[in-house]
Amino acid sequence: MSSQTKAYLFALSAVLLWSTVATAFKLTLQYLTPAQLVLLSSIASVLVLGVILVVQGKLNQLKSLTIQDWKASLLLGAINPTIYYLVLFQAYALLPAQEAQAINYSWAITMTLLAIPLLKQKLRWQDVVAAAFCYLGVLVIATHGQLMDLKFSSTLGVVLALVSTVLWALYWILNTRDRRDPVMGLLLNFLCAIPLILLYCLVTGELKPMAWQGVAGSIYIGIFEMGLTFVLWLSAMKYTTSTAKISNLIFISPFLSLVLIYFILGEKILPTTFIGLGLIIGGLVLQQWKKRLSS
């Protein structure tokens, strides 16, 4: 099997698993609060990432960690998973799954915009047009096409979904300065986040018996949203001969997700969701085109 074939297999596996998580979020939130879901899925993620590092023979790197490494993990862990997933899961609790997942998909454009002040990157005309496409798509989805009325199924849900894109983009921008092994870094972030989430649950009185369906859903999310899928995508990046060959596969995910949302959750997928998602993806394609022109 060629390296590129391996890359495609890893990338497609990641995309297929990512396509399931919006449905998994919505189903699990029927039994757990957002904070409970963050806590249990973070624990599951730590376990699966620990197993992966054992298999890779990298767990002994824990011995060489410095105080600076732990400080970085505390900061990054406070952003992701703690605050990011608390905000994202609350958005899913308030919005239909099709709206929350589509809005959250605009995080790549948010990262481009944040990189201008934080990484001193230049603003290009493609960035402006791509952002306009993406946020017009968000508006189409959030208002169900009634752009002039600006009526949302949940205004707070839309705001939280947009805030989640800022948090996720900020996390990855800060992550560019992290020189640790990516899987080890992710494990440390989750290890530092668990006490924070636990404290939040204690303060809010959410540490109580939980339904087995919620626990099962949390384990699934911890493995396939937060842990294993990240490693699969890293493996695809390692084996591919060109990032462009696998990056476009990501665009399959939101449409597969809509299929699962329709058949499993029973949500009627609105035409405006397809239109808005098309605008968002159009903006992301334009963003990638800009990068290829400048490379």
C-alpha positions as CSV (number, residue, x, y, z in Angstrom):
1,M,0.0,0.0,0.0
2,S,1.5,3.4,-1.0
3,S,1.9,6.2,1.4
4,Q,-0.7,8.3,-0.3
5,T,-3.2,5.4,-0.2
6,K,-2.6,5.2,3.6
7,A,-3.1,9.0,3.8
8,Y,-6.5,8.7,2.0
9,L,-7.6,5.9,4.3
10,F,-6.6,7.8,7.5
11,A,-8.2,11.0,6.2
12,L,-11.4,9.4,5.2
13,S,-11.7,7.6,8.5
14,A,-11.3,10.9,10.3
15,V,-13.9,12.6,8.1
16,L,-16.4,9.8,8.6
17,L,-16.0,9.9,12.3
18,W,-16.2,13.7,12.4
19,S,-19.5,13.4,10.5
20,T,-21.1,11.5,13.3
21,V,-20.3,13.9,16.2
22,A,-23.0,16.5,15.7
23,T,-25.6,13.7,16.0
24,A,-23.7,12.3,19.0
25,F,-23.7,15.7,20.7
26,K,-27.4,16.1,20.3
27,L,-28.3,12.6,21.4
28,T,-26.1,12.7,24.5
29,L,-27.3,16.2,25.5
30,Q,-30.7,14.6,26.0
31,Y,-29.3,12.9,29.1
32,L,-26.5,15.1,30.3
33,T,-25.8,18.8,30.8
34,P,-23.1,20.4,28.7
35,A,-20.7,20.4,31.7
36,Q,-21.3,16.8,32.5
37,L,-20.7,15.9,28.9
38,V,-17.4,17.9,28.8
39,L,-16.2,16.1,32.0
40,L,-17.0,12.6,31.0
41,S,-15.8,12.9,27.4
42,S,-12.5,14.6,28.6
43,I,-11.8,11.6,30.8
44,A,-12.5,9.2,28.0
45,S,-10.2,11.3,25.7
46,V,-7.4,11.1,28.3
47,L,-7.7,7.3,28.4
48,V,-7.6,6.8,24.7
49,L,-4.8,9.3,24.1
50,G,-2.8,7.6,26.9
51,V,-3.3,4.2,25.2
52,I,-2.2,5.7,21.8
53,L,1.0,7.1,23.4
54,V,1.7,3.8,25.0
55,V,1.4,2.0,21.6
56,Q,3.6,4.7,20.1
57,G,6.2,4.3,22.8
58,K,6.0,8.0,23.7
59,L,4.4,7.9,27.2
60,N,7.9,8.2,28.8
61,Q,8.1,11.7,27.5
62,L,6.0,12.7,30.5
63,K,9.2,12.4,32.6
64,S,10.9,15.2,30.7
65,L,8.2,17.8,31.0
66,T,9.1,21.1,32.4
67,I,7.1,23.6,34.5
68,Q,6.7,25.7,31.4
69,D,5.1,22.7,29.6
70,W,2.5,22.3,32.3
71,K,1.8,26.0,32.4
72,A,1.2,25.9,28.6
73,S,-1.1,22.9,29.0
74,L,-3.1,24.7,31.8
75,L,-3.7,27.7,29.5
76,L,-4.5,25.6,26.4
77,G,-6.6,23.1,28.4
78,A,-8.6,26.0,29.9
79,I,-9.5,27.0,26.3
80,N,-9.9,23.5,24.9
81,P,-11.6,21.4,26.1
82,T,-12.9,23.4,29.1
83,I,-14.4,26.7,27.8
84,Y,-14.6,25.7,24.1
85,Y,-16.7,22.6,24.7
86,L,-18.8,24.1,27.4
87,V,-19.8,26.9,24.9
88,L,-20.2,24.5,22.0
89,F,-22.3,22.0,23.8
90,Q,-24.6,24.7,25.2
91,A,-25.0,26.0,21.6
92,Y,-26.0,22.4,20.6
93,A,-28.4,22.3,23.5
94,L,-30.2,25.5,22.2
95,L,-30.0,25.0,18.5
96,P,-31.0,22.3,16.0
97,A,-28.0,20.2,15.2
98,Q,-28.0,21.3,11.5
99,E,-27.6,24.9,12.5
100,A,-25.0,24.4,15.3
101,Q,-22.7,22.2,13.2
102,A,-22.9,24.4,10.1
103,I,-22.1,27.6,12.1
104,N,-19.2,26.0,13.9
105,Y,-17.8,25.0,10.6
106,S,-16.9,28.6,9.9
107,W,-14.0,28.5,12.5
108,A,-11.4,28.3,9.7
109,I,-12.4,31.8,8.5
110,T,-12.4,33.0,12.1
111,M,-8.8,31.8,12.5
112,T,-7.8,33.6,9.3
113,L,-9.2,36.9,10.7
114,L,-7.7,36.3,14.2
115,A,-4.3,35.6,12.6
116,I,-4.1,39.1,11.3
117,P,-3.7,40.8,14.7
118,L,-2.2,37.9,16.6
119,L,0.3,36.5,14.0
120,K,0.7,39.8,12.1
121,Q,-0.5,38.2,8.9
122,K,-1.7,40.5,6.0
123,L,-5.3,40.9,5.1
124,R,-5.9,39.9,1.4
125,W,-8.9,40.6,-0.7
126,Q,-9.5,36.9,-0.7
127,D,-9.8,36.9,3.1
128,V,-12.4,39.6,2.9
129,V,-14.5,37.9,0.2
130,A,-14.1,34.5,1.9
131,A,-15.3,36.0,5.3
132,A,-18.2,37.6,3.6
133,F,-19.3,34.3,2.0
134,C,-18.9,32.4,5.3
135,Y,-20.8,34.9,7.5
136,L,-23.5,35.4,5.0
137,G,-23.9,31.6,5.1
138,V,-24.1,31.7,8.9
139,L,-26.8,34.4,8.6
140,V,-28.8,32.4,6.0
141,I,-28.7,29.3,8.3
142,A,-29.4,31.1,11.5
143,T,-32.4,33.1,10.2
144,H,-33.7,30.3,8.0
145,G,-33.3,32.6,5.0
146,Q,-35.3,35.5,6.5
147,L,-32.3,37.8,6.4
148,M,-34.2,41.1,6.8
149,D,-36.2,39.9,9.9
150,L,-33.1,38.7,11.8
151,K,-35.2,36.2,13.8
152,F,-33.2,33.3,15.2
153,S,-34.4,30.0,16.5
154,S,-32.2,30.9,19.5
155,T,-30.2,34.1,19.5
156,L,-28.1,32.9,22.5
157,G,-27.4,29.6,20.7
158,V,-26.2,31.4,17.5
159,V,-24.0,33.7,19.6
160,L,-22.5,30.7,21.5
161,A,-21.9,28.9,18.2
162,L,-20.0,31.9,16.9
163,V,-18.1,32.3,20.1
164,S,-17.0,28.6,19.8
165,T,-15.4,29.4,16.5
166,V,-13.4,32.2,18.1
167,L,-12.3,29.9,20.9
168,W,-11.3,27.0,18.6
169,A,-9.4,29.4,16.2
170,L,-7.6,31.0,19.2
171,Y,-6.6,27.5,20.5
172,W,-5.0,26.6,17.2
173,I,-3.3,29.9,16.8
174,L,-1.7,29.5,20.3
175,N,-0.9,25.9,19.4
176,T,1.4,27.1,16.6
177,R,3.9,28.0,19.3
178,D,3.7,24.6,20.9
179,R,6.8,22.5,20.0
180,R,5.7,19.3,21.9
181,D,4.6,16.1,20.3
182,P,1.0,16.9,19.2
183,V,-0.6,13.9,20.8
184,M,1.3,14.4,24.0
185,G,0.3,18.1,24.0
186,L,-3.3,17.2,23.6
187,L,-3.2,14.6,26.4
188,L,-1.6,17.2,28.7
189,N,-4.3,19.8,27.8
190,F,-7.0,17.3,28.7
191,L,-5.3,16.3,31.9
192,C,-5.1,19.9,33.0
193,A,-8.7,20.6,32.0
194,I,-10.3,17.8,34.0
195,P,-9.8,19.5,37.4
196,L,-11.1,22.7,36.0
197,I,-14.3,21.0,34.6
198,L,-14.6,19.0,37.8
199,L,-14.5,22.2,39.9
200,Y,-17.1,23.8,37.6
201,C,-19.4,20.8,38.0
202,L,-19.0,20.9,41.8
203,V,-19.8,24.6,42.0
204,T,-22.9,24.2,39.7
205,G,-24.1,21.1,41.5
206,E,-23.8,18.9,38.4
207,L,-21.9,16.0,40.0
208,K,-24.7,13.6,40.4
209,P,-25.8,10.2,39.0
210,M,-26.0,10.2,35.2
211,A,-28.0,8.0,32.8
212,W,-26.0,5.2,31.1
213,Q,-27.0,6.6,27.7
214,G,-25.3,9.8,28.5
215,V,-22.2,8.0,29.8
216,A,-22.0,5.9,26.6
217,G,-22.4,9.0,24.4
218,S,-19.7,10.8,26.3
219,I,-17.3,7.9,25.8
220,Y,-18.0,7.9,22.1
221,I,-17.5,11.7,21.9
222,G,-14.3,11.5,24.0
223,I,-12.8,8.8,21.7
224,F,-14.0,9.9,18.2
225,E,-14.4,13.7,18.5
226,M,-11.6,14.6,21.0
227,G,-9.1,11.8,20.8
228,L,-8.7,9.1,18.1
229,T,-9.9,11.2,15.2
230,F,-7.2,13.8,15.9
231,V,-4.5,11.1,15.7
232,L,-6.0,9.7,12.4
233,W,-5.8,13.1,10.8
234,L,-2.2,13.6,12.0
235,S,-1.4,10.2,10.5
236,A,-3.0,11.3,7.2
237,M,-0.9,14.5,7.2
238,K,2.2,12.4,7.9
239,Y,1.7,10.0,4.9
240,T,0.3,12.3,2.3
241,T,2.5,13.6,-0.5
242,S,0.6,16.9,-0.6
243,T,-1.7,18.4,2.1
244,A,-4.0,19.6,-0.7
245,K,-4.8,16.0,-1.7
246,I,-6.5,15.3,1.7
247,S,-7.6,18.8,2.9
248,N,-10.5,18.9,0.4
249,L,-11.9,15.7,2.0
250,I,-12.9,17.7,5.0
251,F,-15.7,19.3,2.9
252,I,-17.5,16.0,2.8
253,S,-18.0,16.0,6.5
254,P,-20.8,18.6,7.0
255,F,-22.9,17.0,4.2
256,L,-22.5,13.5,5.6
257,S,-23.4,15.0,9.0
258,L,-26.7,16.4,7.6
259,V,-27.6,12.9,6.4
260,L,-27.1,11.5,9.8
261,I,-29.0,14.4,11.5
262,Y,-31.9,13.7,9.1
263,F,-32.1,9.9,9.5
264,I,-31.1,9.6,13.2
265,L,-32.3,12.8,14.9
266,G,-35.3,13.2,12.5
267,E,-34.6,16.8,11.9
268,K,-36.1,18.2,8.7
269,I,-33.1,19.6,6.8
270,L,-34.1,23.0,5.5
271,P,-33.1,24.2,2.0
272,T,-31.6,27.3,3.7
273,T,-29.2,25.0,5.6
274,F,-27.8,23.7,2.3
275,I,-27.6,27.2,0.8
276,G,-25.8,28.6,3.9
277,L,-23.5,25.6,4.1
278,G,-22.7,26.0,0.4
279,L,-21.8,29.7,1.1
280,I,-19.6,28.7,4.0
281,I,-17.7,26.0,2.1
282,G,-17.4,28.4,-0.9
283,G,-15.6,30.8,1.5
284,L,-13.4,28.1,2.8
285,V,-12.5,27.0,-0.8
286,L,-11.6,30.6,-1.7
287,Q,-9.5,30.7,1.5
288,Q,-7.5,27.6,0.4
289,W,-7.2,29.0,-3.1
290,K,-5.5,32.1,-1.6
291,K,-3.1,29.9,0.3
292,R,-2.2,27.9,-2.8
293,L,-1.6,31.1,-4.8
294,S,0.8,32.4,-2.1
295,S,2.7,29.1,-1.7
